[in-house]
Amino acid sequence: MKRTTKNLILSAVLSTLAISLNHAATYQWRGATSNVWTLAGNWASGSTNGQTIAAGPAPTNGTYAHRLNINNQASNEAIYTSSQGTTIYNNGAGNRGLVIGSGATATGGGNGTLRITGGTFSTVGSNGGDLIGNNGNTAALILDGGNYIGSSTLGMGLGPVTTATFTIGNGSEATTNAVNFNATTCNVNLNLGTLQLNQFTYQAGACSINFDGGTLKARQNNASFLADFATTNVFIKSNGAIIDSNGFNITIGEPLL
């Protein structure tokens, strides 16, 4: 009886695990027809850029063990609206939940832009780090009324000849552990939006943080919150800047220009 019971429990666990693994998928935006998220023709399928791609549209307004690739190349950018609700792509330990503008164009990759105009897109649980730009592509994440939450480092580029842009405006909020500069050119634009993070880090590139009415908000004590990186500048434009310590002890070594 005990052996039978153990076998039944093991069988149930394996069945549950199989169901969970089957639900994990990669979706890739192409934007061939329009900006409409729910239109299947805007999504790639089959094998592309060395990955198996599930037929779209990518599911939203729930929690999924998925990864989202944005590679519209010269076609329409992806627009995530309030109709997509609150979505969490928890792709698991060591995996990415969001990758914009990665891979070679010839193999299905290429430039990419994701614009979030409403709702919230989150990758909490995908601690491999989200990525804006790779393989010499131009990539952008634009928060234009919607919100983004990451659970690890948001990579601004990965490799040379890459341009990465992260814009937070129109009352949007972004939350992540860190923003890492690692592109030939990378720009963070705080335009009447809020970026909450633990710190900025730097590996390579000519980068800028541009304040135009936006807020930079700390999430913890950090003596290296914003260090004086050699080829990074912080510019304060006509609408000004708000730097909110949020009650923590932080240090900003970078000159504010």
C-alpha positions, 0 to 999 in steps of 0.5 A: 500500500505504501509503495502504491501511494508513493507511486501515485504521488510521484506520478502526480508530481511528474504530471504537474511538472510536465504540464508546467514545462509544456506551458513554457514558450517563446513568442516573437513579435514581427509587426508585419501587418500593424501594431495590434497585439492580438493579430496573429499575423504580427507574430512569427512562428516556427524556428527563427533566430535559433529558437523554436517560436510559438504561434502568436499572439503572445498571451497576456493578463495572467502569469506565464512561464514564457519569454517575449522577443521583439524583432520587428526589424523595419516593420511596426513596433509592438504596442502593449495597451491597457487591454493587455492588462497585467502580465507576468512572464516568469521564465524561471531562474537563469532565463530572460523574460523580455528580449528586444532587438536581438539576433541577426536579421538573416536568421529572424532577429533584428531591430525591435521596439516595444511601446507600453501605453497601458497596463503592466508588463512584468518579468518577475521570476525571470532572473536571467536579466531582460535585454534591450539590444544585441548583435549590433541592433537598434532597440528600444523599450518605451513606457508611454503610460504603462508600466514595466517591472523586472526582477533582475538587471535590465541590460542596455545592450550586449555587445558592440555596434548596438544602440539601446534606448529606455524611455519612461514618460507620460506618468509611467513607472519602471522598477528593476534591480539595476540598469547596466550600460553595455552598448555602443550607444545607450540612453535612459530618458526620464520624461515625466516618468519614474524609474525605481532601481537599486543602482546603475552599472557600467561595462561599455559604451557612450551612455546618457541619462536624460532628465526632462521632468522624470524621477529617479527613485532609490530602492535600497542603501547604496554608495554606488547608486550612480557612480561616475562612469568614464563615458556616461553623462547625466543631462538635466533638461528644461522640465528638470529632475527629481532624485528621490532617495526614498529614505535610503542613503545613496551616493551620486558620483556622476556630475549633473549637467 
